[in-house]
């Protein structure tokens, strides 16, 4: 989305994923096998490996975010993918796009 200079799509995708994760968390709490904490259980298998993988993943993603060379200029609007994406979203199919968003 950064390379397409499509800030709206990036923000829409961010909010869509946030809502998706919220719904998933609600369903996990609703259907989890330990209601009200009555049966103590550990839901993590191989806890040390999971913690190590989480730390390594965090460090790798953090290093990529800090050391990556992000573009400082947006892509020109003369490129065909940018123009075709704009025509598709804001052209004749805008009603279909908005309707699909409401339905989803």
Gaussian input, Z-matrix of N, CA and C with variables (Angstrom, degrees):
# hf/3-21g

backbone

0 1
 N
 C     1     B1
 C     2     B2     1     A1
 N     3     B3     2     A2     1     D1
 C     4     B4     3     A3     2     D2
 C     5     B5     4     A4     3     D3
 N     6     B6     5     A5     4     D4
 C     7     B7     6     A6     5     D5
 C     8     B8     7     A7     6     D6
 N     9     B9     8     A8     7     D7
 C    10    B10     9     A9     8     D8
 C    11    B11    10    A10     9     D9
 N    12    B12    11    A11    10    D10
 C    13    B13    12    A12    11    D11
 C    14    B14    13    A13    12    D12
 N    15    B15    14    A14    13    D13
 C    16    B16    15    A15    14    D14
 C    17    B17    16    A16    15    D15
 N    18    B18    17    A17    16    D16
 C    19    B19    18    A18    17    D17
 C    20    B20    19    A19    18    D18
 N    21    B21    20    A20    19    D19
 C    22    B22    21    A21    20    D20
 C    23    B23    22    A22    21    D21
 N    24    B24    23    A23    22    D22
 C    25    B25    24    A24    23    D23
 C    26    B26    25    A25    24    D24
 N    27    B27    26    A26    25    D25
 C    28    B28    27    A27    26    D26
 C    29    B29    28    A28    27    D27
 N    30    B30    29    A29    28    D28
 C    31    B31    30    A30    29    D29
 C    32    B32    31    A31    30    D30
 N    33    B33    32    A32    31    D31
 C    34    B34    33    A33    32    D32
 C    35    B35    34    A34    33    D33
 N    36    B36    35    A35    34    D34
 C    37    B37    36    A36    35    D35
 C    38    B38    37    A37    36    D36
 N    39    B39    38    A38    37    D37
 C    40    B40    39    A39    38    D38
 C    41    B41    40    A40    39    D39
 N    42    B42    41    A41    40    D40
 C    43    B43    42    A42    41    D41
 C    44    B44    43    A43    42    D42
 N    45    B45    44    A44    43    D43
 C    46    B46    45    A45    44    D44
 C    47    B47    46    A46    45    D45
 N    48    B48    47    A47    46    D46
 C    49    B49    48    A48    47    D47
 C    50    B50    49    A49    48    D48
 N    51    B51    50    A50    49    D49
 C    52    B52    51    A51    50    D50
 C    53    B53    52    A52    51    D51
 N    54    B54    53    A53    52    D52
 C    55    B55    54    A54    53    D53
 C    56    B56    55    A55    54    D54
 N    57    B57    56    A56    55    D55
 C    58    B58    57    A57    56    D56
 C    59    B59    58    A58    57    D57
 N    60    B60    59    A59    58    D58
 C    61    B61    60    A60    59    D59
 C    62    B62    61    A61    60    D60
 N    63    B63    62    A62    61    D61
 C    64    B64    63    A63    62    D62
 C    65    B65    64    A64    63    D63
 N    66    B66    65    A65    64    D64
 C    67    B67    66    A66    65    D65
 C    68    B68    67    A67    66    D66
 N    69    B69    68    A68    67    D67
 C    70    B70    69    A69    68    D68
 C    71    B71    70    A70    69    D69
 N    72    B72    71    A71    70    D70
 C    73    B73    72    A72    71    D71
 C    74    B74    73    A73    72    D72
 N    75    B75    74    A74    73    D73
 C    76    B76    75    A75    74    D74
 C    77    B77    76    A76    75    D75
 N    78    B78    77    A77    76    D76
 C    79    B79    78    A78    77    D77
 C    80    B80    79    A79    78    D78
 N    81    B81    80    A80    79    D79
 C    82    B82    81    A81    80    D80
 C    83    B83    82    A82    81    D81
 N    84    B84    83    A83    82    D82
 C    85    B85    84    A84    83    D83
 C    86    B86    85    A85    84    D84
 N    87    B87    86    A86    85    D85
 C    88    B88    87    A87    86    D86
 C    89    B89    88    A88    87    D87
 N    90    B90    89    A89    88    D88
 C    91    B91    90    A90    89    D89
 C    92    B92    91    A91    90    D90
 N    93    B93    92    A92    91    D91
 C    94    B94    93    A93    92    D92
 C    95    B95    94    A94    93    D93
 N    96    B96    95    A95    94    D94
 C    97    B97    96    A96    95    D95
 C    98    B98    97    A97    96    D96
 N    99    B99    98    A98    97    D97
 C   100   B100    99    A99    98    D98
 C   101   B101   100   A100    99    D99
 N   102   B102   101   A101   100   D100
 C   103   B103   102   A102   101   D101
 C   104   B104   103   A103   102   D102
 N   105   B105   104   A104   103   D103
 C   106   B106   105   A105   104   D104
 C   107   B107   106   A106   105   D105
 N   108   B108   107   A107   106   D106
 C   109   B109   108   A108   107   D107
 C   110   B110   109   A109   108   D108
 N   111   B111   110   A110   109   D109
 C   112   B112   111   A111   110   D110
 C   113   B113   112   A112   111   D111
 N   114   B114   113   A113   112   D112
 C   115   B115   114   A114   113   D113
 C   116   B116   115   A115   114   D114
 N   117   B117   116   A116   115   D115
 C   118   B118   117   A117   116   D116
 C   119   B119   118   A118   117   D117
 N   120   B120   119   A119   118   D118
 C   121   B121   120   A120   119   D119
 C   122   B122   121   A121   120   D120
 N   123   B123   122   A122   121   D121
 C   124   B124   123   A123   122   D122
 C   125   B125   124   A124   123   D123
 N   126   B126   125   A125   124   D124
 C   127   B127   126   A126   125   D125
 C   128   B128   127   A127   126   D126
 N   129   B129   128   A128   127   D127
 C   130   B130   129   A129   128   D128
 C   131   B131   130   A130   129   D129
 N   132   B132   131   A131   130   D130
 C   133   B133   132   A132   131   D131
 C   134   B134   133   A133   132   D132
 N   135   B135   134   A134   133   D133
 C   136   B136   135   A135   134   D134
 C   137   B137   136   A136   135   D135
 N   138   B138   137   A137   136   D136
 C   139   B139   138   A138   137   D137
 C   140   B140   139   A139   138   D138
 N   141   B141   140   A140   139   D139
 C   142   B142   141   A141   140   D140
 C   143   B143   142   A142   141   D141
 N   144   B144   143   A143   142   D142
 C   145   B145   144   A144   143   D143
 C   146   B146   145   A145   144   D144
 N   147   B147   146   A146   145   D145
 C   148   B148   147   A147   146   D146
 C   149   B149   148   A148   147   D147
 N   150   B150   149   A149   148   D148
 C   151   B151   150   A150   149   D149
 C   152   B152   151   A151   150   D150
 N   153   B153   152   A152   151   D151
 C   154   B154   153   A153   152   D152
 C   155   B155   154   A154   153   D153
 N   156   B156   155   A155   154   D154
 C   157   B157   156   A156   155   D155
 C   158   B158   157   A157   156   D156
 N   159   B159   158   A158   157   D157
 C   160   B160   159   A159   158   D158
 C   161   B161   160   A160   159   D159
 N   162   B162   161   A161   160   D160
 C   163   B163   162   A162   161   D161
 C   164   B164   163   A163   162   D162
 N   165   B165   164   A164   163   D163
 C   166   B166   165   A165   164   D164
 C   167   B167   166   A166   165   D165
 N   168   B168   167   A167   166   D166
 C   169   B169   168   A168   167   D167
 C   170   B170   169   A169   168   D168
 N   171   B171   170   A170   169   D169
 C   172   B172   171   A171   170   D170
 C   173   B173   172   A172   171   D171
 N   174   B174   173   A173   172   D172
 C   175   B175   174   A174   173   D173
 C   176   B176   175   A175   174   D174
 N   177   B177   176   A176   175   D175
 C   178   B178   177   A177   176   D176
 C   179   B179   178   A178   177   D177
 N   180   B180   179   A179   178   D178
 C   181   B181   180   A180   179   D179
 C   182   B182   181   A181   180   D180
 N   183   B183   182   A182   181   D181
 C   184   B184   183   A183   182   D182
 C   185   B185   184   A184   183   D183
 N   186   B186   185   A185   184   D184
 C   187   B187   186   A186   185   D185
 C   188   B188   187   A187   186   D186
 N   189   B189   188   A188   187   D187
 C   190   B190   189   A189   188   D188
 C   191   B191   190   A190   189   D189
 N   192   B192   191   A191   190   D190
 C   193   B193   192   A192   191   D191
 C   194   B194   193   A193   192   D192
 N   195   B195   194   A194   193   D193
 C   196   B196   195   A195   194   D194
 C   197   B197   196   A196   195   D195
 N   198   B198   197   A197   196   D196
 C   199   B199   198   A198   197   D197
 C   200   B200   199   A199   198   D198
 N   201   B201   200   A200   199   D199
 C   202   B202   201   A201   200   D200
 C   203   B203   202   A202   201   D201
 N   204   B204   203   A203   202   D202
 C   205   B205   204   A204   203   D203
 C   206   B206   205   A205   204   D204
 N   207   B207   206   A206   205   D205
 C   208   B208   207   A207   206   D206
 C   209   B209   208   A208   207   D207
 N   210   B210   209   A209   208   D208
 C   211   B211   210   A210   209   D209
 C   212   B212   211   A211   210   D210
 N   213   B213   212   A212   211   D211
 C   214   B214   213   A213   212   D212
 C   215   B215   214   A214   213   D213
 N   216   B216   215   A215   214   D214
 C   217   B217   216   A216   215   D215
 C   218   B218   217   A217   216   D216
 N   219   B219   218   A218   217   D217
 C   220   B220   219   A219   218   D218
 C   221   B221   220   A220   219   D219
 N   222   B222   221   A221   220   D220
 C   223   B223   222   A222   221   D221
 C   224   B224   223   A223   222   D222
 N   225   B225   224   A224   223   D223
 C   226   B226   225   A225   224   D224
 C   227   B227   226   A226   225   D225
 N   228   B228   227   A227   226   D226
 C   229   B229   228   A228   227   D227
 C   230   B230   229   A229   228   D228
 N   231   B231   230   A230   229   D229
 C   232   B232   231   A231   230   D230
 C   233   B233   232   A232   231   D231
 N   234   B234   233   A233   232   D232
 C   235   B235   234   A234   233   D233
 C   236   B236   235   A235   234   D234
 N   237   B237   236   A236   235   D235
 C   238   B238   237   A237   236   D236
 C   239   B239   238   A238   237   D237
 N   240   B240   239   A239   238   D238
 C   241   B241   240   A240   239   D239
 C   242   B242   241   A241   240   D240
 N   243   B243   242   A242   241   D241
 C   244   B244   243   A243   242   D242
 C   245   B245   244   A244   243   D243
 N   246   B246   245   A245   244   D244
 C   247   B247   246   A246   245   D245
 C   248   B248   247   A247   246   D246
 N   249   B249   248   A248   247   D247
 C   250   B250   249   A249   248   D248
 C   251   B251   250   A250   249   D249
 N   252   B252   251   A251   250   D250
 C   253   B253   252   A252   251   D251
 C   254   B254   253   A253   252   D252
 N   255   B255   254   A254   253   D253
 C   256   B256   255   A255   254   D254
 C   257   B257   256   A256   255   D255
 N   258   B258   257   A257   256   D256
 C   259   B259   258   A258   257   D257
 C   260   B260   259   A259   258   D258
 N   261   B261   260   A260   259   D259
 C   262   B262   261   A261   260   D260
 C   263   B263   262   A262   261   D261
 N   264   B264   263   A263   262   D262
 C   265   B265   264   A264   263   D263
 C   266   B266   265   A265   264   D264
 N   267   B267   266   A266   265   D265
 C   268   B268   267   A267   266   D266
 C   269   B269   268   A268   267   D267
 N   270   B270   269   A269   268   D268
 C   271   B271   270   A270   269   D269
 C   272   B272   271   A271   270   D270
 N   273   B273   272   A272   271   D271
 C   274   B274   273   A273   272   D272
 C   275   B275   274   A274   273   D273
 N   276   B276   275   A275   274   D274
 C   277   B277   276   A276   275   D275
 C   278   B278   277   A277   276   D276
 N   279   B279   278   A278   277   D277
 C   280   B280   279   A279   278   D278
 C   281   B281   280   A280   279   D279
 N   282   B282   281   A281   280   D280
 C   283   B283   282   A282   281   D281
 C   284   B284   283   A283   282   D282
 N   285   B285   284   A284   283   D283
 C   286   B286   285   A285   284   D284
 C   287   B287   286   A286   285   D285
 N   288   B288   287   A287   286   D286
 C   289   B289   288   A288   287   D287
 C   290   B290   289   A289   288   D288
 N   291   B291   290   A290   289   D289
 C   292   B292   291   A291   290   D290
 C   293   B293   292   A292   291   D291
 N   294   B294   293   A293   292   D292
 C   295   B295   294   A294   293   D293
 C   296   B296   295   A295   294   D294
 N   297   B297   296   A296   295   D295
 C   298   B298   297   A297   296   D296
 C   299   B299   298   A298   297   D297
 N   300   B300   299   A299   298   D298
 C   301   B301   300   A300   299   D299
 C   302   B302   301   A301   300   D300
 N   303   B303   302   A302   301   D301
 C   304   B304   303   A303   302   D302
 C   305   B305   304   A304   303   D303
 N   306   B306   305   A305   304   D304
 C   307   B307   306   A306   305   D305
 C   308   B308   307   A307   306   D306
 N   309   B309   308   A308   307   D307
 C   310   B310   309   A309   308   D308
 C   311   B311   310   A310   309   D309

   B1=1.4506
   B2=1.5356
   B3=1.3368
   B4=1.4593
   B5=1.5261
   B6=1.3472
   B7=1.4607
   B8=1.5239
   B9=1.3255
   B10=1.4566
   B11=1.5198
   B12=1.3221
   B13=1.4645
   B14=1.5201
   B15=1.3390
   B16=1.4632
   B17=1.5285
   B18=1.3215
   B19=1.4611
   B20=1.5209
   B21=1.3356
   B22=1.4651
   B23=1.5257
   B24=1.3326
   B25=1.4590
   B26=1.5224
   B27=1.3153
   B28=1.4549
   B29=1.5187
   B30=1.3262
   B31=1.4657
   B32=1.5295
   B33=1.3358
   B34=1.4666
   B35=1.5186
   B36=1.3327
   B37=1.4592
   B38=1.5236
   B39=1.3299
   B40=1.4619
   B41=1.5288
   B42=1.3450
   B43=1.4583
   B44=1.5195
   B45=1.3259
   B46=1.4574
   B47=1.5318
   B48=1.3194
   B49=1.4584
   B50=1.5274
   B51=1.3331
   B52=1.4622
   B53=1.5195
   B54=1.3162
   B55=1.4680
   B56=1.5211
   B57=1.3247
   B58=1.4620
   B59=1.5269
   B60=1.3181
   B61=1.4631
   B62=1.5295
   B63=1.3338
   B64=1.4623
   B65=1.5193
   B66=1.3252
   B67=1.4667
   B68=1.5216
   B69=1.3342
   B70=1.4582
   B71=1.5296
   B72=1.3190
   B73=1.4673
   B74=1.5237
   B75=1.3229
   B76=1.4684
   B77=1.5236
   B78=1.3278
   B79=1.4496
   B80=1.5182
   B81=1.3234
   B82=1.4625
   B83=1.5215
   B84=1.3273
   B85=1.4578
   B86=1.5251
   B87=1.3421
   B88=1.4591
   B89=1.5142
   B90=1.3159
   B91=1.4573
   B92=1.5182
   B93=1.3147
   B94=1.4548
   B95=1.5185
   B96=1.3173
   B97=1.4532
   B98=1.5209
   B99=1.3087
   B100=1.4546
   B101=1.5269
   B102=1.3366
   B103=1.4673
   B104=1.5255
   B105=1.3135
   B106=1.4646
   B107=1.5171
   B108=1.3164
   B109=1.4561
   B110=1.5088
   B111=1.3256
   B112=1.4639
   B113=1.5241
   B114=1.3101
   B115=1.4593
   B116=1.5183
   B117=1.3129
   B118=1.4639
   B119=1.5263
   B120=1.3157
   B121=1.4581
   B122=1.5171
   B123=1.2987
   B124=1.4524
   B125=1.5238
   B126=1.3213
   B127=1.4647
   B128=1.5253
   B129=1.3337
   B130=1.4584
   B131=1.5270
   B132=1.3066
   B133=1.4582
   B134=1.5161
   B135=1.3026
   B136=1.4595
   B137=1.5320
   B138=1.3160
   B139=1.4651
   B140=1.5227
   B141=1.3239
   B142=1.4720
   B143=1.5243
   B144=1.3290
   B145=1.4730
   B146=1.5214
   B147=1.3369
   B148=1.4653
   B149=1.5278
   B150=1.3255
   B151=1.4639
   B152=1.5290
   B153=1.3197
   B154=1.4620
   B155=1.5247
   B156=1.3441
   B157=1.4668
   B158=1.5218
   B159=1.3250
   B160=1.4644
   B161=1.5229
   B162=1.3101
   B163=1.4678
   B164=1.5284
   B165=1.3355
   B166=1.4654
   B167=1.5299
   B168=1.3221
   B169=1.4644
   B170=1.5133
   B171=1.3219
   B172=1.4617
   B173=1.5254
   B174=1.3236
   B175=1.4630
   B176=1.5304
   B177=1.3315
   B178=1.4647
   B179=1.5249
   B180=1.3358
   B181=1.4612
   B182=1.5286
   B183=1.3201
   B184=1.4587
   B185=1.5157
   B186=1.3461
   B187=1.4660
   B188=1.5207
   B189=1.3359
   B190=1.4663
   B191=1.5265
   B192=1.3334
   B193=1.4642
   B194=1.5257
   B195=1.3188
   B196=1.4665
   B197=1.5208
   B198=1.3178
   B199=1.4577
   B200=1.5253
   B201=1.3310
   B202=1.4670
   B203=1.5194
   B204=1.3184
   B205=1.4673
   B206=1.5304
   B207=1.3109
   B208=1.4537
   B209=1.5248
   B210=1.3332
   B211=1.4684
   B212=1.5231
   B213=1.3371
   B214=1.4612
   B215=1.5240
   B216=1.3351
   B217=1.4561
   B218=1.5264
   B219=1.3167
   B220=1.4729
   B221=1.5233
   B222=1.2950
   B223=1.4604
   B224=1.5181
   B225=1.3204
   B226=1.4572
   B227=1.5220
   B228=1.3177
   B229=1.4630
   B230=1.5222
   B231=1.3193
   B232=1.4582
   B233=1.5265
   B234=1.3271
   B235=1.4539
   B236=1.5224
   B237=1.2999
   B238=1.4662
   B239=1.5352
   B240=1.3574
   B241=1.4749
   B242=1.5220
   B243=1.3217
   B244=1.4587
   B245=1.5251
   B246=1.3140
   B247=1.4608
   B248=1.5352
   B249=1.3286
   B250=1.4615
   B251=1.5277
   B252=1.3282
   B253=1.4591
   B254=1.5256
   B255=1.3235
   B256=1.4571
   B257=1.5084
   B258=1.3334
   B259=1.4671
   B260=1.5159
   B261=1.3135
   B262=1.4679
   B263=1.5289
   B264=1.3226
   B265=1.4637
   B266=1.5198
   B267=1.3080
   B268=1.4528
   B269=1.5256
   B270=1.3151
   B271=1.4584
   B272=1.5216
   B273=1.3221
   B274=1.4626
   B275=1.5197
   B276=1.3199
   B277=1.4626
   B278=1.5254
   B279=1.3168
   B280=1.4661
   B281=1.5160
   B282=1.3303
   B283=1.4590
   B284=1.5217
   B285=1.3193
   B286=1.4566
   B287=1.5264
   B288=1.3206
   B289=1.4650
   B290=1.5192
   B291=1.3213
   B292=1.4696
   B293=1.5233
   B294=1.3168
   B295=1.4642
   B296=1.5070
   B297=1.3300
   B298=1.4614
   B299=1.5254
   B300=1.3285
   B301=1.4564
   B302=1.5204
   B303=1.3276
   B304=1.4657
   B305=1.5184
   B306=1.3422
   B307=1.4685
   B308=1.5157
   B309=1.3387
   B310=1.4681
   B311=1.5047
   A1=110.70
   A2=116.76
   A3=119.60
   A4=109.64
   A5=116.71
   A6=119.51
   A7=111.69
   A8=117.60
   A9=120.63
   A10=112.02
   A11=117.64
   A12=122.93
   A13=110.30
   A14=114.98
   A15=121.62
   A16=107.86
   A17=115.73
   A18=119.99
   A19=111.37
   A20=116.86
   A21=119.81
   A22=110.74
   A23=116.98
   A24=119.28
   A25=111.22
   A26=117.55
   A27=120.30
   A28=112.14
   A29=116.58
   A30=120.29
   A31=110.08
   A32=117.61
   A33=120.26
   A34=110.47
   A35=117.54
   A36=120.11
   A37=110.58
   A38=117.23
   A39=120.93
   A40=110.35
   A41=117.21
   A42=119.66
   A43=112.01
   A44=117.46
   A45=120.45
   A46=109.94
   A47=117.25
   A48=120.24
   A49=111.53
   A50=118.22
   A51=120.81
   A52=110.53
   A53=116.94
   A54=120.00
   A55=110.19
   A56=117.19
   A57=120.68
   A58=110.75
   A59=117.24
   A60=120.34
   A61=111.39
   A62=117.28
   A63=120.29
   A64=111.00
   A65=116.88
   A66=120.30
   A67=110.11
   A68=117.26
   A69=120.08
   A70=110.37
   A71=118.01
   A72=120.62
   A73=110.80
   A74=117.48
   A75=119.91
   A76=111.23
   A77=118.16
   A78=120.49
   A79=111.24
   A80=117.62
   A81=119.51
   A82=110.60
   A83=117.79
   A84=120.53
   A85=110.26
   A86=116.60
   A87=120.05
   A88=112.47
   A89=117.34
   A90=121.19
   A91=113.76
   A92=118.45
   A93=118.19
   A94=110.73
   A95=116.10
   A96=121.17
   A97=113.18
   A98=118.79
   A99=121.36
   A100=109.09
   A101=117.99
   A102=118.92
   A103=111.76
   A104=115.94
   A105=124.36
   A106=112.83
   A107=118.45
   A108=121.23
   A109=114.31
   A110=117.85
   A111=120.71
   A112=112.61
   A113=117.47
   A114=121.49
   A115=108.74
   A116=118.90
   A117=118.90
   A118=110.57
   A119=116.50
   A120=120.89
   A121=109.19
   A122=114.74
   A123=121.48
   A124=107.23
   A125=117.05
   A126=121.31
   A127=112.57
   A128=118.63
   A129=121.88
   A130=108.32
   A131=115.36
   A132=120.21
   A133=107.92
   A134=117.20
   A135=123.88
   A136=109.65
   A137=114.83
   A138=122.05
   A139=113.17
   A140=118.56
   A141=120.66
   A142=111.05
   A143=117.16
   A144=120.14
   A145=110.07
   A146=116.74
   A147=120.37
   A148=111.00
   A149=117.39
   A150=120.67
   A151=110.02
   A152=117.10
   A153=120.58
   A154=112.15
   A155=116.87
   A156=120.36
   A157=110.78
   A158=116.80
   A159=119.87
   A160=112.24
   A161=116.55
   A162=120.58
   A163=110.61
   A164=116.78
   A165=120.24
   A166=110.07
   A167=117.55
   A168=120.84
   A169=111.97
   A170=117.04
   A171=120.95
   A172=111.20
   A173=117.04
   A174=120.12
   A175=111.92
   A176=116.77
   A177=119.92
   A178=110.36
   A179=117.05
   A180=119.73
   A181=111.75
   A182=117.16
   A183=120.12
   A184=112.13
   A185=116.78
   A186=120.23
   A187=110.82
   A188=116.88
   A189=119.61
   A190=110.80
   A191=116.93
   A192=119.89
   A193=111.77
   A194=116.85
   A195=119.85
   A196=113.36
   A197=117.70
   A198=120.63
   A199=114.03
   A200=117.94
   A201=120.38
   A202=110.26
   A203=115.39
   A204=121.25
   A205=107.98
   A206=116.56
   A207=121.45
   A208=109.71
   A209=117.09
   A210=118.81
   A211=110.45
   A212=114.87
   A213=118.53
   A214=112.27
   A215=116.91
   A216=120.62
   A217=108.55
   A218=117.77
   A219=118.88
   A220=110.91
   A221=115.07
   A222=121.07
   A223=108.52
   A224=116.73
   A225=119.37
   A226=110.81
   A227=116.18
   A228=121.37
   A229=112.33
   A230=117.95
   A231=121.13
   A232=112.57
   A233=117.09
   A234=119.31
   A235=110.39
   A236=116.29
   A237=121.53
   A238=113.28
   A239=121.05
   A240=118.86
   A241=112.87
   A242=117.67
   A243=120.69
   A244=109.95
   A245=116.74
   A246=121.39
   A247=110.81
   A248=117.29
   A249=119.27
   A250=111.31
   A251=117.53
   A252=119.82
   A253=110.65
   A254=117.11
   A255=119.74
   A256=112.51
   A257=116.94
   A258=119.79
   A259=111.63
   A260=116.96
   A261=119.96
   A262=111.38
   A263=116.84
   A264=119.62
   A265=112.52
   A266=117.81
   A267=120.18
   A268=112.71
   A269=117.09
   A270=120.60
   A271=111.49
   A272=115.32
   A273=120.92
   A274=113.34
   A275=117.51
   A276=119.73
   A277=112.81
   A278=118.87
   A279=120.61
   A280=111.30
   A281=117.91
   A282=121.16
   A283=110.75
   A284=117.13
   A285=121.01
   A286=110.44
   A287=116.40
   A288=121.36
   A289=110.91
   A290=116.45
   A291=119.87
   A292=111.56
   A293=117.64
   A294=121.04
   A295=111.49
   A296=116.42
   A297=119.52
   A298=110.68
   A299=117.22
   A300=120.06
   A301=112.61
   A302=116.64
   A303=120.22
   A304=110.90
   A305=116.06
   A306=120.00
   A307=110.99
   A308=116.17
   A309=118.44
   A310=111.21
   D1=-31.37
   D2=177.82
   D3=-66.85
   D4=-43.51
   D5=-178.59
   D6=-67.45
   D7=-29.14
   D8=177.69
   D9=-84.34
   D10=-5.30
   D11=-174.93
   D12=54.20
   D13=42.59
   D14=-177.52
   D15=-110.36
   D16=76.77
   D17=-177.06
   D18=-63.86
   D19=-39.12
   D20=-178.70
   D21=-61.51
   D22=-45.45
   D23=179.89
   D24=-64.97
   D25=-36.77
   D26=178.22
   D27=-63.94
   D28=-44.60
   D29=178.89
   D30=-67.75
   D31=-40.60
   D32=178.93
   D33=-63.04
   D34=-40.62
   D35=178.93
   D36=-67.16
   D37=-38.24
   D38=178.12
   D39=-61.08
   D40=-48.38
   D41=-179.39
   D42=-67.63
   D43=-35.33
   D44=177.98
   D45=-62.70
   D46=-44.16
   D47=179.60
   D48=-68.49
   D49=-34.79
   D50=177.98
   D51=-64.37
   D52=-43.49
   D53=178.64
   D54=-66.75
   D55=-39.21
   D56=178.43
   D57=-60.67
   D58=-44.61
   D59=179.75
   D60=-67.06
   D61=-36.04
   D62=177.60
   D63=-63.99
   D64=-45.21
   D65=178.69
   D66=-63.34
   D67=-41.60
   D68=179.08
   D69=-62.08
   D70=-42.23
   D71=179.02
   D72=-63.90
   D73=-40.28
   D74=178.04
   D75=-62.56
   D76=-43.59
   D77=178.62
   D78=-66.56
   D79=-35.40
   D80=177.89
   D81=-64.40
   D82=-40.46
   D83=178.63
   D84=-68.83
   D85=-39.37
   D86=-178.86
   D87=-64.57
   D88=-41.58
   D89=-171.45
   D90=-107.64
   D91=12.56
   D92=-179.23
   D93=-69.18
   D94=156.99
   D95=-170.36
   D96=-84.15
   D97=1.80
   D98=-176.40
   D99=-123.06
   D100=75.55
   D101=-176.37
   D102=-67.48
   D103=130.11
   D104=175.40
   D105=59.78
   D106=18.32
   D107=177.05
   D108=68.41
   D109=26.56
   D110=-177.30
   D111=-74.20
   D112=-34.50
   D113=-179.84
   D114=-110.06
   D115=105.41
   D116=-179.47
   D117=-64.92
   D118=128.38
   D119=178.62
   D120=-149.47
   D121=155.61
   D122=177.12
   D123=-106.31
   D124=118.47
   D125=-176.28
   D126=-87.49
   D127=-0.14
   D128=-177.69
   D129=-108.38
   D130=125.96
   D131=174.56
   D132=-96.75
   D133=142.91
   D134=-178.40
   D135=52.32
   D136=65.32
   D137=-171.43
   D138=-60.19
   D139=-41.20
   D140=-178.85
   D141=-65.78
   D142=-39.95
   D143=178.31
   D144=-66.29
   D145=-39.69
   D146=179.39
   D147=-64.67
   D148=-41.70
   D149=178.25
   D150=-65.42
   D151=-44.10
   D152=178.61
   D153=-62.17
   D154=-43.00
   D155=178.64
   D156=-64.76
   D157=-37.28
   D158=177.77
   D159=-65.49
   D160=-42.85
   D161=179.27
   D162=-66.00
   D163=-44.79
   D164=178.97
   D165=-62.81
   D166=-44.05
   D167=178.23
   D168=-60.88
   D169=-42.65
   D170=177.93
   D171=-62.49
   D172=-44.74
   D173=-179.27
   D174=-65.45
   D175=-40.63
   D176=179.90
   D177=-66.35
   D178=-47.53
   D179=179.88
   D180=-65.69
   D181=-38.08
   D182=176.84
   D183=-64.41
   D184=-42.12
   D185=177.85
   D186=-64.57
   D187=-39.80
   D188=178.21
   D189=-63.94
   D190=-39.96
   D191=-179.69
   D192=-68.45
   D193=-36.56
   D194=-177.75
   D195=-82.01
   D196=-31.36
   D197=-173.27
   D198=-101.85
   D199=-6.40
   D200=-178.16
   D201=-71.78
   D202=146.54
   D203=177.37
   D204=-95.74
   D205=97.81
   D206=179.85
   D207=-80.19
   D208=147.01
   D209=179.23
   D210=-68.08
   D211=141.06
   D212=-179.14
   D213=-99.88
   D214=-3.96
   D215=177.84
   D216=-127.25
   D217=137.37
   D218=178.14
   D219=-69.19
   D220=158.97
   D221=177.69
   D222=-67.90
   D223=141.09
   D224=-178.45
   D225=-66.01
   D226=149.17
   D227=-177.87
   D228=-74.68
   D229=-6.42
   D230=-179.75
   D231=-76.98
   D232=-12.54
   D233=-179.25
   D234=-69.25
   D235=141.94
   D236=-176.34
   D237=-64.83
   D238=-41.19
   D239=179.51
   D240=-60.69
   D241=-38.60
   D242=-179.74
   D243=-66.42
   D244=-45.16
   D245=-179.21
   D246=-65.10
   D247=-43.68
   D248=-177.80
   D249=-69.13
   D250=-35.35
   D251=176.87
   D252=-66.21
   D253=-41.87
   D254=177.29
   D255=-64.67
   D256=-41.83
   D257=177.43
   D258=-63.83
   D259=-37.83
   D260=-179.62
   D261=-68.06
   D262=-40.94
   D263=-176.38
   D264=-81.01
   D265=-34.47
   D266=-175.09
   D267=-110.81
   D268=5.88
   D269=-179.05
   D270=-88.65
   D271=-138.77
   D272=-177.12
   D273=-66.66
   D274=-22.80
   D275=-175.44
   D276=-94.21
   D277=15.84
   D278=-179.18
   D279=-61.87
   D280=-40.62
   D281=178.72
   D282=-62.80
   D283=-40.25
   D284=178.39
   D285=-65.31
   D286=-42.47
   D287=179.71
   D288=-61.89
   D289=-46.76
   D290=179.93
   D291=-67.37
   D292=-39.03
   D293=178.04
   D294=-63.66
   D295=-41.36
   D296=177.89
   D297=-64.43
   D298=-37.13
   D299=177.00
   D300=-63.46
   D301=-40.69
   D302=178.39
   D303=-67.31
   D304=-43.04
   D305=-178.87
   D306=-65.11
   D307=-42.49
   D308=-179.58
   D309=-69.31

